[in-house]
Amino acid sequence: MTRGVIEAQLATIEHAWGIRIANRSQLRDWIEESLTDPVEILSFTTSINTWMALNQPGGTVTVSRPLFENMLASIQRRHRPNR
């Protein structure tokens, strides 16, 4: 179920911004490997959506591993402050 939720969120982002995430399956796998809580997953995909809104890259976009790691760390700090 998690994979399907992540796929739906990434598809929505692509559709909303008229872009294609070149490494979408890789990004989905990174998210799936790193997060299991649905709230954290939604928070993460919201962060990607916000990044798209602020940067408006257009066309084909590759989400780099460093960008992923920065977003992941932010989500984990926000949702797991005592860890």
GUTI-334971 format. One record per atom (N, C-alpha, C, CB): residue number from 1; residue in one letter; atom name; x, y, z. Coordinates in Angstrom, 1 decimal. Glycine has a CB too. Example, Ala and Ser with C-alpha at 12.3 -4.5 7.8 and 13.67 -1.06 7.14 Angstrom:
<sites>
@pos: 1 code: A site: N X: 13.2 Y: -5.7 Z: 7.8;
@pos: 1 code: A site: CA X: 12.3 Y: -4.5 Z: 7.8;
@pos: 1 code: A site: C X: 13.2 Y: -3.3 Z: 7.8;
@pos: 1 code: A site: CB X: 11.3 Y: -4.5 Z: 9.0;
@pos: 2 code: S site: N X: 12.8 Y: -2.2 Z: 7.1;
@pos: 2 code: S site: CA X: 13.7 Y: -1.1 Z: 7.1;
@pos: 2 code: S site: C X: 12.9 Y: 0.0 Z: 7.9;
@pos: 2 code: S site: CB X: 14.1 Y: -0.6 Z: 5.7;
</sites>
This chain:
<sites>
@pos: 1 code: M site: N X: 0.8 Y: -1.2 Z: 0.0;
@pos: 1 code: M site: CA X: 0.0 Y: 0.0 Z: 0.0;
@pos: 1 code: M site: C X: 0.9 Y: 1.3 Z: 0.0;
@pos: 1 code: M site: CB X: -0.9 Y: 0.0 Z: 1.2;
@pos: 2 code: T site: N X: 2.0 Y: 1.2 Z: 0.7;
@pos: 2 code: T site: CA X: 2.8 Y: 2.4 Z: 0.8;
@pos: 2 code: T site: C X: 3.3 Y: 2.8 Z: -0.6;
@pos: 2 code: T site: CB X: 4.0 Y: 2.2 Z: 1.7;
@pos: 3 code: R site: N X: 3.7 Y: 1.8 Z: -1.4;
@pos: 3 code: R site: CA X: 4.2 Y: 2.1 Z: -2.7;
@pos: 3 code: R site: C X: 3.1 Y: 2.8 Z: -3.6;
@pos: 3 code: R site: CB X: 4.6 Y: 0.8 Z: -3.4;
@pos: 4 code: G site: N X: 1.9 Y: 2.4 Z: -3.5;
@pos: 4 code: G site: CA X: 0.8 Y: 3.0 Z: -4.2;
@pos: 4 code: G site: C X: 0.6 Y: 4.4 Z: -3.8;
@pos: 4 code: G site: CB X: -0.4 Y: 2.2 Z: -4.0;
@pos: 5 code: V site: N X: 0.6 Y: 4.7 Z: -2.5;
@pos: 5 code: V site: CA X: 0.4 Y: 6.0 Z: -2.0;
@pos: 5 code: V site: C X: 1.5 Y: 7.0 Z: -2.5;
@pos: 5 code: V site: CB X: 0.4 Y: 6.0 Z: -0.5;
@pos: 6 code: I site: N X: 2.8 Y: 6.5 Z: -2.4;
@pos: 6 code: I site: CA X: 3.9 Y: 7.3 Z: -2.9;
@pos: 6 code: I site: C X: 3.7 Y: 7.6 Z: -4.4;
@pos: 6 code: I site: CB X: 5.2 Y: 6.6 Z: -2.6;
@pos: 7 code: E site: N X: 3.4 Y: 6.5 Z: -5.2;
@pos: 7 code: E site: CA X: 3.2 Y: 6.7 Z: -6.6;
@pos: 7 code: E site: C X: 2.1 Y: 7.7 Z: -6.9;
@pos: 7 code: E site: CB X: 2.8 Y: 5.3 Z: -7.3;
@pos: 8 code: A site: N X: 1.0 Y: 7.6 Z: -6.2;
@pos: 8 code: A site: CA X: -0.1 Y: 8.6 Z: -6.4;
@pos: 8 code: A site: C X: 0.3 Y: 10.0 Z: -6.1;
@pos: 8 code: A site: CB X: -1.3 Y: 8.2 Z: -5.6;
@pos: 9 code: Q site: N X: 1.1 Y: 10.2 Z: -5.1;
@pos: 9 code: Q site: CA X: 1.6 Y: 11.5 Z: -4.7;
@pos: 9 code: Q site: C X: 2.5 Y: 12.1 Z: -5.7;
@pos: 9 code: Q site: CB X: 2.2 Y: 11.5 Z: -3.3;
@pos: 10 code: L site: N X: 3.5 Y: 11.3 Z: -6.2;
@pos: 10 code: L site: CA X: 4.4 Y: 11.7 Z: -7.2;
@pos: 10 code: L site: C X: 3.7 Y: 12.0 Z: -8.5;
@pos: 10 code: L site: CB X: 5.5 Y: 10.7 Z: -7.4;
@pos: 11 code: A site: N X: 2.7 Y: 11.2 Z: -8.9;
@pos: 11 code: A site: CA X: 2.0 Y: 11.5 Z: -10.1;
@pos: 11 code: A site: C X: 1.2 Y: 12.8 Z: -10.0;
@pos: 11 code: A site: CB X: 1.0 Y: 10.3 Z: -10.4;
@pos: 12 code: T site: N X: 0.6 Y: 13.0 Z: -8.8;
@pos: 12 code: T site: CA X: -0.1 Y: 14.3 Z: -8.6;
@pos: 12 code: T site: C X: 0.8 Y: 15.5 Z: -8.8;
@pos: 12 code: T site: CB X: -0.7 Y: 14.3 Z: -7.2;
@pos: 13 code: I site: N X: 2.0 Y: 15.4 Z: -8.2;
@pos: 13 code: I site: CA X: 3.0 Y: 16.5 Z: -8.3;
@pos: 13 code: I site: C X: 3.4 Y: 16.7 Z: -9.8;
@pos: 13 code: I site: CB X: 4.3 Y: 16.1 Z: -7.5;
@pos: 14 code: E site: N X: 3.7 Y: 15.6 Z: -10.5;
@pos: 14 code: E site: CA X: 4.0 Y: 15.7 Z: -11.9;
@pos: 14 code: E site: C X: 2.8 Y: 16.4 Z: -12.7;
@pos: 14 code: E site: CB X: 4.3 Y: 14.4 Z: -12.6;
@pos: 15 code: H site: N X: 1.6 Y: 16.0 Z: -12.4;
@pos: 15 code: H site: CA X: 0.5 Y: 16.5 Z: -13.1;
@pos: 15 code: H site: C X: 0.3 Y: 18.0 Z: -12.8;
@pos: 15 code: H site: CB X: -0.8 Y: 15.7 Z: -12.8;
@pos: 16 code: A site: N X: 0.4 Y: 18.3 Z: -11.5;
@pos: 16 code: A site: CA X: 0.2 Y: 19.7 Z: -11.0;
@pos: 16 code: A site: C X: 1.2 Y: 20.7 Z: -11.6;
@pos: 16 code: A site: CB X: 0.2 Y: 19.8 Z: -9.5;
@pos: 17 code: W site: N X: 2.4 Y: 20.3 Z: -11.8;
@pos: 17 code: W site: CA X: 3.4 Y: 21.2 Z: -12.3;
@pos: 17 code: W site: C X: 3.8 Y: 21.0 Z: -13.8;
@pos: 17 code: W site: CB X: 4.7 Y: 21.0 Z: -11.4;
@pos: 18 code: G site: N X: 3.1 Y: 20.0 Z: -14.4;
@pos: 18 code: G site: CA X: 3.4 Y: 19.8 Z: -15.8;
@pos: 18 code: G site: C X: 4.9 Y: 19.3 Z: -16.1;
@pos: 18 code: G site: CB X: 3.1 Y: 21.0 Z: -16.6;
@pos: 19 code: I site: N X: 5.3 Y: 18.5 Z: -15.2;
@pos: 19 code: I site: CA X: 6.7 Y: 18.0 Z: -15.2;
@pos: 19 code: I site: C X: 6.8 Y: 16.5 Z: -15.3;
@pos: 19 code: I site: CB X: 7.6 Y: 18.5 Z: -14.0;
@pos: 20 code: R site: N X: 8.0 Y: 16.0 Z: -15.5;
@pos: 20 code: R site: CA X: 8.2 Y: 14.6 Z: -15.4;
@pos: 20 code: R site: C X: 9.4 Y: 14.4 Z: -14.5;
@pos: 20 code: R site: CB X: 8.4 Y: 13.9 Z: -16.8;
@pos: 21 code: I site: N X: 9.2 Y: 13.6 Z: -13.5;
@pos: 21 code: I site: CA X: 10.4 Y: 13.3 Z: -12.6;
@pos: 21 code: I site: C X: 11.1 Y: 12.1 Z: -13.2;
@pos: 21 code: I site: CB X: 9.9 Y: 12.9 Z: -11.1;
@pos: 22 code: A site: N X: 12.3 Y: 12.4 Z: -13.7;
@pos: 22 code: A site: CA X: 13.1 Y: 11.4 Z: -14.5;
@pos: 22 code: A site: C X: 13.4 Y: 10.2 Z: -13.7;
@pos: 22 code: A site: CB X: 14.4 Y: 12.1 Z: -15.0;
@pos: 23 code: N site: N X: 13.7 Y: 10.4 Z: -12.4;
@pos: 23 code: N site: CA X: 14.1 Y: 9.3 Z: -11.5;
@pos: 23 code: N site: C X: 12.9 Y: 8.9 Z: -10.6;
@pos: 23 code: N site: CB X: 15.4 Y: 9.6 Z: -10.7;
@pos: 24 code: R site: N X: 11.7 Y: 9.0 Z: -11.1;
@pos: 24 code: R site: CA X: 10.5 Y: 8.8 Z: -10.2;
@pos: 24 code: R site: C X: 10.6 Y: 7.4 Z: -9.5;
@pos: 24 code: R site: CB X: 9.3 Y: 8.9 Z: -11.1;
@pos: 25 code: S site: N X: 10.9 Y: 6.4 Z: -10.2;
@pos: 25 code: S site: CA X: 10.9 Y: 5.0 Z: -9.6;
@pos: 25 code: S site: C X: 12.0 Y: 5.0 Z: -8.5;
@pos: 25 code: S site: CB X: 11.0 Y: 3.9 Z: -10.6;
@pos: 26 code: Q site: N X: 13.1 Y: 5.6 Z: -8.8;
@pos: 26 code: Q site: CA X: 14.2 Y: 5.6 Z: -7.8;
@pos: 26 code: Q site: C X: 13.8 Y: 6.4 Z: -6.6;
@pos: 26 code: Q site: CB X: 15.5 Y: 6.2 Z: -8.4;
@pos: 27 code: L site: N X: 13.2 Y: 7.6 Z: -6.8;
@pos: 27 code: L site: CA X: 12.7 Y: 8.4 Z: -5.8;
@pos: 27 code: L site: C X: 11.7 Y: 7.7 Z: -4.9;
@pos: 27 code: L site: CB X: 12.1 Y: 9.7 Z: -6.3;
@pos: 28 code: R site: N X: 10.7 Y: 7.0 Z: -5.6;
@pos: 28 code: R site: CA X: 9.7 Y: 6.2 Z: -4.9;
@pos: 28 code: R site: C X: 10.4 Y: 5.2 Z: -4.0;
@pos: 28 code: R site: CB X: 8.8 Y: 5.5 Z: -5.9;
@pos: 29 code: D site: N X: 11.4 Y: 4.5 Z: -4.5;
@pos: 29 code: D site: CA X: 12.1 Y: 3.5 Z: -3.7;
@pos: 29 code: D site: C X: 12.8 Y: 4.1 Z: -2.5;
@pos: 29 code: D site: CB X: 13.1 Y: 2.7 Z: -4.6;
@pos: 30 code: W site: N X: 13.5 Y: 5.3 Z: -2.7;
@pos: 30 code: W site: CA X: 14.2 Y: 5.9 Z: -1.6;
@pos: 30 code: W site: C X: 13.2 Y: 6.3 Z: -0.5;
@pos: 30 code: W site: CB X: 14.9 Y: 7.2 Z: -2.1;
@pos: 31 code: I site: N X: 12.0 Y: 6.8 Z: -0.9;
@pos: 31 code: I site: CA X: 11.0 Y: 7.2 Z: 0.1;
@pos: 31 code: I site: C X: 10.5 Y: 6.0 Z: 0.8;
@pos: 31 code: I site: CB X: 9.8 Y: 7.9 Z: -0.6;
@pos: 32 code: E site: N X: 10.2 Y: 4.9 Z: 0.0;
@pos: 32 code: E site: CA X: 9.7 Y: 3.7 Z: 0.6;
@pos: 32 code: E site: C X: 10.7 Y: 3.0 Z: 1.6;
@pos: 32 code: E site: CB X: 9.3 Y: 2.7 Z: -0.5;
@pos: 33 code: E site: N X: 12.0 Y: 3.1 Z: 1.3;
@pos: 33 code: E site: CA X: 13.0 Y: 2.5 Z: 2.1;
@pos: 33 code: E site: C X: 13.2 Y: 3.3 Z: 3.4;
@pos: 33 code: E site: CB X: 14.3 Y: 2.4 Z: 1.4;
@pos: 34 code: S site: N X: 12.9 Y: 4.6 Z: 3.3;
@pos: 34 code: S site: CA X: 13.3 Y: 5.5 Z: 4.4;
@pos: 34 code: S site: C X: 12.1 Y: 5.8 Z: 5.4;
@pos: 34 code: S site: CB X: 13.8 Y: 6.8 Z: 3.9;
@pos: 35 code: L site: N X: 10.9 Y: 5.8 Z: 4.8;
@pos: 35 code: L site: CA X: 9.7 Y: 6.2 Z: 5.6;
@pos: 35 code: L site: C X: 8.6 Y: 5.2 Z: 5.6;
@pos: 35 code: L site: CB X: 9.2 Y: 7.6 Z: 5.1;
@pos: 36 code: T site: N X: 8.0 Y: 4.9 Z: 6.7;
@pos: 36 code: T site: CA X: 6.9 Y: 4.0 Z: 6.7;
@pos: 36 code: T site: C X: 5.6 Y: 4.6 Z: 7.2;
@pos: 36 code: T site: CB X: 7.2 Y: 2.7 Z: 7.6;
@pos: 37 code: D site: N X: 5.8 Y: 5.6 Z: 8.0;
@pos: 37 code: D site: CA X: 4.6 Y: 6.3 Z: 8.6;
@pos: 37 code: D site: C X: 3.9 Y: 7.2 Z: 7.5;
@pos: 37 code: D site: CB X: 5.0 Y: 7.3 Z: 9.7;
@pos: 38 code: P site: N X: 2.6 Y: 6.9 Z: 7.3;
@pos: 38 code: P site: CA X: 1.9 Y: 7.7 Z: 6.2;
@pos: 38 code: P site: C X: 2.0 Y: 9.2 Z: 6.4;
@pos: 38 code: P site: CB X: 0.4 Y: 7.3 Z: 6.2;
@pos: 39 code: V site: N X: 2.0 Y: 9.7 Z: 7.6;
@pos: 39 code: V site: CA X: 2.1 Y: 11.1 Z: 7.8;
@pos: 39 code: V site: C X: 3.5 Y: 11.6 Z: 7.4;
@pos: 39 code: V site: CB X: 1.9 Y: 11.5 Z: 9.3;
@pos: 40 code: E site: N X: 4.5 Y: 10.9 Z: 7.6;
@pos: 40 code: E site: CA X: 5.8 Y: 11.3 Z: 7.2;
@pos: 40 code: E site: C X: 5.9 Y: 11.2 Z: 5.7;
@pos: 40 code: E site: CB X: 6.9 Y: 10.4 Z: 7.8;
@pos: 41 code: I site: N X: 5.3 Y: 10.2 Z: 5.1;
@pos: 41 code: I site: CA X: 5.4 Y: 10.1 Z: 3.6;
@pos: 41 code: I site: C X: 4.6 Y: 11.3 Z: 3.0;
@pos: 41 code: I site: CB X: 4.7 Y: 8.8 Z: 3.1;
@pos: 42 code: L site: N X: 3.5 Y: 11.7 Z: 3.5;
@pos: 42 code: L site: CA X: 2.7 Y: 12.8 Z: 3.0;
@pos: 42 code: L site: C X: 3.5 Y: 14.1 Z: 3.2;
@pos: 42 code: L site: CB X: 1.4 Y: 12.9 Z: 3.7;
@pos: 43 code: S site: N X: 4.2 Y: 14.2 Z: 4.4;
@pos: 43 code: S site: CA X: 5.0 Y: 15.4 Z: 4.7;
@pos: 43 code: S site: C X: 6.2 Y: 15.5 Z: 3.7;
@pos: 43 code: S site: CB X: 5.6 Y: 15.3 Z: 6.1;
@pos: 44 code: F site: N X: 6.8 Y: 14.3 Z: 3.3;
@pos: 44 code: F site: CA X: 7.9 Y: 14.3 Z: 2.4;
@pos: 44 code: F site: C X: 7.4 Y: 14.7 Z: 1.0;
@pos: 44 code: F site: CB X: 8.5 Y: 12.9 Z: 2.3;
@pos: 45 code: T site: N X: 6.3 Y: 14.2 Z: 0.5;
@pos: 45 code: T site: CA X: 5.8 Y: 14.5 Z: -0.8;
@pos: 45 code: T site: C X: 5.3 Y: 16.0 Z: -0.9;
@pos: 45 code: T site: CB X: 4.7 Y: 13.6 Z: -1.3;
@pos: 46 code: T site: N X: 4.8 Y: 16.5 Z: 0.3;
@pos: 46 code: T site: CA X: 4.5 Y: 17.9 Z: 0.3;
@pos: 46 code: T site: C X: 5.7 Y: 18.7 Z: 0.2;
@pos: 46 code: T site: CB X: 3.7 Y: 18.2 Z: 1.7;
@pos: 47 code: S site: N X: 6.8 Y: 18.3 Z: 0.8;
@pos: 47 code: S site: CA X: 8.1 Y: 19.0 Z: 0.7;
@pos: 47 code: S site: C X: 8.6 Y: 19.1 Z: -0.8;
@pos: 47 code: S site: CB X: 9.2 Y: 18.4 Z: 1.6;
@pos: 48 code: I site: N X: 8.4 Y: 17.9 Z: -1.5;
@pos: 48 code: I site: CA X: 8.8 Y: 17.9 Z: -2.9;
@pos: 48 code: I site: C X: 7.9 Y: 18.9 Z: -3.7;
@pos: 48 code: I site: CB X: 8.7 Y: 16.5 Z: -3.5;
@pos: 49 code: N site: N X: 6.6 Y: 18.9 Z: -3.4;
@pos: 49 code: N site: CA X: 5.7 Y: 19.8 Z: -4.1;
@pos: 49 code: N site: C X: 6.1 Y: 21.2 Z: -3.8;
@pos: 49 code: N site: CB X: 4.3 Y: 19.5 Z: -3.6;
@pos: 50 code: T site: N X: 6.4 Y: 21.5 Z: -2.6;
@pos: 50 code: T site: CA X: 6.8 Y: 22.9 Z: -2.2;
@pos: 50 code: T site: C X: 8.1 Y: 23.3 Z: -3.0;
@pos: 50 code: T site: CB X: 7.0 Y: 23.0 Z: -0.7;
@pos: 51 code: W site: N X: 9.1 Y: 22.4 Z: -3.0;
@pos: 51 code: W site: CA X: 10.3 Y: 22.6 Z: -3.8;
@pos: 51 code: W site: C X: 10.0 Y: 22.9 Z: -5.2;
@pos: 51 code: W site: CB X: 11.3 Y: 21.4 Z: -3.7;
@pos: 52 code: M site: N X: 9.1 Y: 22.2 Z: -5.8;
@pos: 52 code: M site: CA X: 8.7 Y: 22.4 Z: -7.2;
@pos: 52 code: M site: C X: 8.1 Y: 23.8 Z: -7.3;
@pos: 52 code: M site: CB X: 7.7 Y: 21.4 Z: -7.7;
@pos: 53 code: A site: N X: 7.2 Y: 24.2 Z: -6.4;
@pos: 53 code: A site: CA X: 6.6 Y: 25.5 Z: -6.4;
@pos: 53 code: A site: C X: 7.6 Y: 26.6 Z: -6.3;
@pos: 53 code: A site: CB X: 5.6 Y: 25.6 Z: -5.3;
@pos: 54 code: L site: N X: 8.6 Y: 26.5 Z: -5.5;
@pos: 54 code: L site: CA X: 9.6 Y: 27.5 Z: -5.3;
@pos: 54 code: L site: C X: 10.6 Y: 27.6 Z: -6.4;
@pos: 54 code: L site: CB X: 10.3 Y: 27.3 Z: -4.0;
@pos: 55 code: N site: N X: 10.9 Y: 26.5 Z: -7.0;
@pos: 55 code: N site: CA X: 11.9 Y: 26.4 Z: -8.1;
@pos: 55 code: N site: C X: 11.4 Y: 26.4 Z: -9.5;
@pos: 55 code: N site: CB X: 12.8 Y: 25.2 Z: -7.9;
@pos: 56 code: Q site: N X: 10.2 Y: 26.0 Z: -9.7;
@pos: 56 code: Q site: CA X: 9.5 Y: 25.9 Z: -11.0;
@pos: 56 code: Q site: C X: 10.4 Y: 25.4 Z: -12.1;
@pos: 56 code: Q site: CB X: 8.9 Y: 27.2 Z: -11.3;
@pos: 57 code: P site: N X: 11.0 Y: 24.2 Z: -11.9;
@pos: 57 code: P site: CA X: 12.0 Y: 23.7 Z: -12.8;
@pos: 57 code: P site: C X: 11.4 Y: 23.4 Z: -14.2;
@pos: 57 code: P site: CB X: 12.6 Y: 22.5 Z: -12.3;
@pos: 58 code: G site: N X: 10.2 Y: 23.0 Z: -14.4;
@pos: 58 code: G site: CA X: 9.6 Y: 22.7 Z: -15.7;
@pos: 58 code: G site: C X: 10.3 Y: 21.6 Z: -16.4;
@pos: 58 code: G site: CB X: 9.7 Y: 23.9 Z: -16.6;
@pos: 59 code: G site: N X: 9.7 Y: 21.0 Z: -17.4;
@pos: 59 code: G site: CA X: 10.2 Y: 19.9 Z: -18.2;
@pos: 59 code: G site: C X: 10.5 Y: 18.6 Z: -17.4;
@pos: 59 code: G site: CB X: 11.5 Y: 20.4 Z: -18.8;
@pos: 60 code: T site: N X: 11.7 Y: 18.1 Z: -17.5;
@pos: 60 code: T site: CA X: 12.1 Y: 16.9 Z: -16.8;
@pos: 60 code: T site: C X: 13.0 Y: 17.2 Z: -15.7;
@pos: 60 code: T site: CB X: 12.8 Y: 15.9 Z: -17.8;
@pos: 61 code: V site: N X: 12.6 Y: 16.7 Z: -14.5;
@pos: 61 code: V site: CA X: 13.3 Y: 17.0 Z: -13.3;
@pos: 61 code: V site: C X: 13.9 Y: 15.8 Z: -12.7;
@pos: 61 code: V site: CB X: 12.4 Y: 17.7 Z: -12.3;
@pos: 62 code: T site: N X: 15.1 Y: 15.9 Z: -12.2;
@pos: 62 code: T site: CA X: 15.7 Y: 14.8 Z: -11.5;
@pos: 62 code: T site: C X: 15.9 Y: 15.2 Z: -10.0;
@pos: 62 code: T site: CB X: 17.1 Y: 14.3 Z: -12.1;
@pos: 63 code: V site: N X: 15.4 Y: 14.5 Z: -9.1;
@pos: 63 code: V site: CA X: 15.5 Y: 14.8 Z: -7.7;
@pos: 63 code: V site: C X: 16.8 Y: 14.1 Z: -7.2;
@pos: 63 code: V site: CB X: 14.3 Y: 14.3 Z: -6.8;
@pos: 64 code: S site: N X: 17.8 Y: 14.9 Z: -6.9;
@pos: 64 code: S site: CA X: 19.1 Y: 14.4 Z: -6.6;
@pos: 64 code: S site: C X: 19.1 Y: 13.7 Z: -5.2;
@pos: 64 code: S site: CB X: 20.2 Y: 15.5 Z: -6.6;
@pos: 65 code: R site: N X: 20.0 Y: 12.8 Z: -5.0;
@pos: 65 code: R site: CA X: 20.2 Y: 12.2 Z: -3.7;
@pos: 65 code: R site: C X: 20.4 Y: 13.2 Z: -2.6;
@pos: 65 code: R site: CB X: 21.3 Y: 11.1 Z: -3.7;
@pos: 66 code: P site: N X: 21.3 Y: 14.2 Z: -2.8;
@pos: 66 code: P site: CA X: 21.5 Y: 15.2 Z: -1.7;
@pos: 66 code: P site: C X: 20.2 Y: 16.0 Z: -1.4;
@pos: 66 code: P site: CB X: 22.6 Y: 16.2 Z: -2.1;
@pos: 67 code: L site: N X: 19.4 Y: 16.3 Z: -2.4;
@pos: 67 code: L site: CA X: 18.1 Y: 17.0 Z: -2.1;
@pos: 67 code: L site: C X: 17.2 Y: 16.1 Z: -1.3;
@pos: 67 code: L site: CB X: 17.5 Y: 17.4 Z: -3.4;
@pos: 68 code: F site: N X: 17.1 Y: 14.8 Z: -1.7;
@pos: 68 code: F site: CA X: 16.3 Y: 13.8 Z: -1.0;
@pos: 68 code: F site: C X: 16.8 Y: 13.7 Z: 0.4;
@pos: 68 code: F site: CB X: 16.4 Y: 12.4 Z: -1.7;
@pos: 69 code: E site: N X: 18.1 Y: 13.6 Z: 0.7;
@pos: 69 code: E site: CA X: 18.6 Y: 13.5 Z: 2.0;
@pos: 69 code: E site: C X: 18.3 Y: 14.7 Z: 2.9;
@pos: 69 code: E site: CB X: 20.1 Y: 13.2 Z: 2.0;
@pos: 70 code: N site: N X: 18.4 Y: 15.9 Z: 2.3;
@pos: 70 code: N site: CA X: 18.1 Y: 17.1 Z: 3.1;
@pos: 70 code: N site: C X: 16.6 Y: 17.1 Z: 3.5;
@pos: 70 code: N site: CB X: 18.4 Y: 18.4 Z: 2.2;
@pos: 71 code: M site: N X: 15.7 Y: 16.8 Z: 2.5;
@pos: 71 code: M site: CA X: 14.3 Y: 16.8 Z: 2.8;
@pos: 71 code: M site: C X: 14.0 Y: 15.7 Z: 3.9;
@pos: 71 code: M site: CB X: 13.5 Y: 16.5 Z: 1.6;
@pos: 72 code: L site: N X: 14.6 Y: 14.5 Z: 3.7;
@pos: 72 code: L site: CA X: 14.4 Y: 13.4 Z: 4.7;
@pos: 72 code: L site: C X: 14.8 Y: 13.8 Z: 6.1;
@pos: 72 code: L site: CB X: 15.2 Y: 12.2 Z: 4.2;
@pos: 73 code: A site: N X: 16.0 Y: 14.5 Z: 6.2;
@pos: 73 code: A site: CA X: 16.5 Y: 14.9 Z: 7.5;
@pos: 73 code: A site: C X: 15.5 Y: 15.9 Z: 8.1;
@pos: 73 code: A site: CB X: 17.9 Y: 15.5 Z: 7.4;
@pos: 74 code: S site: N X: 15.0 Y: 16.8 Z: 7.3;
@pos: 74 code: S site: CA X: 14.0 Y: 17.8 Z: 7.8;
@pos: 74 code: S site: C X: 12.7 Y: 17.1 Z: 8.3;
@pos: 74 code: S site: CB X: 13.7 Y: 18.8 Z: 6.7;
@pos: 75 code: I site: N X: 12.2 Y: 16.1 Z: 7.5;
@pos: 75 code: I site: CA X: 11.0 Y: 15.4 Z: 7.9;
@pos: 75 code: I site: C X: 11.3 Y: 14.7 Z: 9.2;
@pos: 75 code: I site: CB X: 10.6 Y: 14.4 Z: 6.8;
@pos: 76 code: Q site: N X: 12.4 Y: 14.0 Z: 9.3;
@pos: 76 code: Q site: CA X: 12.7 Y: 13.2 Z: 10.5;
@pos: 76 code: Q site: C X: 12.8 Y: 14.1 Z: 11.8;
@pos: 76 code: Q site: CB X: 13.9 Y: 12.4 Z: 10.3;
@pos: 77 code: R site: N X: 13.5 Y: 15.3 Z: 11.6;
@pos: 77 code: R site: CA X: 13.6 Y: 16.2 Z: 12.7;
@pos: 77 code: R site: C X: 12.2 Y: 16.7 Z: 13.2;
@pos: 77 code: R site: CB X: 14.5 Y: 17.4 Z: 12.3;
@pos: 78 code: R site: N X: 11.3 Y: 16.9 Z: 12.2;
@pos: 78 code: R site: CA X: 10.0 Y: 17.5 Z: 12.5;
@pos: 78 code: R site: C X: 9.1 Y: 16.4 Z: 13.2;
@pos: 78 code: R site: CB X: 9.3 Y: 18.0 Z: 11.2;
@pos: 79 code: H site: N X: 9.2 Y: 15.2 Z: 12.7;
@pos: 79 code: H site: CA X: 8.3 Y: 14.1 Z: 13.2;
@pos: 79 code: H site: C X: 8.9 Y: 13.2 Z: 14.2;
@pos: 79 code: H site: CB X: 7.9 Y: 13.3 Z: 12.0;
@pos: 80 code: R site: N X: 10.2 Y: 13.3 Z: 14.4;
@pos: 80 code: R site: CA X: 10.9 Y: 12.4 Z: 15.4;
@pos: 80 code: R site: C X: 11.8 Y: 13.3 Z: 16.2;
@pos: 80 code: R site: CB X: 11.6 Y: 11.3 Z: 14.7;
@pos: 81 code: P site: N X: 11.3 Y: 14.3 Z: 16.9;
@pos: 81 code: P site: CA X: 12.3 Y: 15.2 Z: 17.6;
@pos: 81 code: P site: C X: 13.0 Y: 14.6 Z: 18.7;
@pos: 81 code: P site: CB X: 11.5 Y: 16.4 Z: 18.1;
@pos: 82 code: N site: N X: 12.6 Y: 13.5 Z: 19.3;
@pos: 82 code: N site: CA X: 13.2 Y: 12.9 Z: 20.5;
@pos: 82 code: N site: C X: 14.2 Y: 11.8 Z: 20.1;
@pos: 82 code: N site: CB X: 12.2 Y: 12.4 Z: 21.5;
@pos: 83 code: R site: N X: 14.4 Y: 11.5 Z: 18.9;
@pos: 83 code: R site: CA X: 15.3 Y: 10.5 Z: 18.5;
@pos: 83 code: R site: C X: 16.6 Y: 10.9 Z: 18.1;
@pos: 83 code: R site: CB X: 14.7 Y: 9.7 Z: 17.3;
</sites>
